[in-house]
Amino acid sequence: MTISRREVLSEELLSWTGVTVNPHRFGGIEFLYGGKEIGHLHGDHLVDLLLPKSKRDDVVATGLANPHHMFPHSGWVSIHLKSERDMTNAVELLRFKYEYLVKKIDGIRLEKEKSG
């Protein structure tokens, strides 16, 4: 029995502290940290995630991801999961977004605790 790309990505992301999974509003599943979307997966073949514009431009220029399949001029990118390299790129970018959200969300929480 082969493990699907969806199962591989789900297992990886759910091993990260605080990550949850929910159905996505446009189909598929979304991975969240602190209620904010890390990225979402359509079926077994397509990952979409929103990146800061400078990071988005860099990953598109270097070929790690493509402009989003529906909104090519936005901060969203798409990764078509056709090869192991695509899977590696997807995990790398999802990890970047996860770490970005951890810093942002945990930073806000710490500020609130300090101002208390």
C-alpha positions in Angstrom: 0.0 0.0 0.0 1.4 3.4 -1.0 1.0 6.4 1.2 -0.6 9.4 -0.5 1.0 12.8 -0.7 -1.8 14.1 1.3 -1.1 11.6 4.1 2.7 12.4 4.0 2.1 16.1 4.2 -0.6 15.7 6.9 1.7 13.5 9.0 4.6 16.0 8.7 2.6 19.2 9.5 0.6 17.6 12.4 4.0 16.7 14.0 4.7 20.4 14.4 3.7 21.9 17.7 0.2 23.5 17.7 -0.8 22.6 14.2 -4.3 21.5 13.5 -6.2 20.5 10.4 -9.7 21.4 9.2 -11.7 21.1 6.0 -10.9 24.0 3.7 -13.7 26.3 2.4 -12.8 25.6 -1.3 -12.3 21.9 -0.8 -9.5 19.9 0.5 -7.9 20.5 3.9 -6.2 23.4 5.6 -3.4 23.4 8.2 -3.7 26.0 10.9 -1.5 27.4 13.7 -3.2 29.6 16.3 -6.3 29.8 14.1 -4.3 31.2 11.1 -3.8 29.2 7.9 -0.4 27.8 7.2 -1.6 26.5 3.8 -4.1 24.2 2.2 -4.1 21.1 0.2 -6.4 20.3 -2.7 -6.7 16.5 -3.1 -3.4 14.8 -3.4 -1.8 17.1 -5.9 -1.8 20.9 -5.1 -0.7 23.0 -2.1 -1.5 26.7 -1.9 -0.1 29.1 0.7 0.0 32.8 1.3 3.5 34.3 1.8 4.8 37.8 2.5 5.2 39.5 -1.0 9.0 39.5 -0.9 9.2 35.8 0.0 6.5 35.0 -2.6 8.5 36.8 -5.4 11.7 35.0 -4.3 10.2 31.5 -4.3 8.5 32.1 -7.7 11.8 33.4 -9.2 13.8 30.4 -7.9 11.2 27.9 -9.0 10.2 26.6 -5.5 6.6 27.5 -6.3 4.4 28.9 -9.0 2.2 31.9 -9.0 -1.2 30.9 -7.5 -3.3 29.1 -10.1 -6.3 31.5 -9.6 -4.7 34.7 -8.3 -1.3 34.9 -10.0 -0.5 38.5 -8.9 -1.3 38.0 -5.2 0.9 36.8 -2.4 -0.4 33.3 -2.9 1.7 30.5 -4.5 0.8 27.1 -5.7 3.0 23.9 -5.6 1.9 21.1 -7.9 2.9 17.9 -6.3 4.3 15.9 -9.2 7.6 14.7 -7.8 9.6 14.2 -4.6 11.3 17.6 -5.2 7.9 19.2 -5.3 7.1 17.5 -1.9 10.4 18.8 -0.5 9.6 22.3 -1.7 6.1 22.2 -0.3 7.3 21.1 3.2 10.1 23.8 3.1 7.6 26.6 2.3 5.0 25.3 4.7 7.6 25.2 7.4 8.6 28.8 6.6 5.0 29.9 6.9 4.6 27.9 10.2 7.6 29.6 11.7 6.5 33.0 10.5 3.1 32.4 12.2 4.7 31.1 15.4 6.8 34.3 15.7 3.9 36.5 14.8 1.2 34.9 17.0 3.5 34.1 20.0 4.9 37.6 19.8 1.5 39.2 20.0 0.6 36.9 22.9 3.8 37.8 24.8 3.1 41.5 24.2 -0.4 41.1 25.6 0.9 39.3 28.7 3.5 42.0 29.3 0.9 44.8 29.0 -1.5 42.7 31.0 
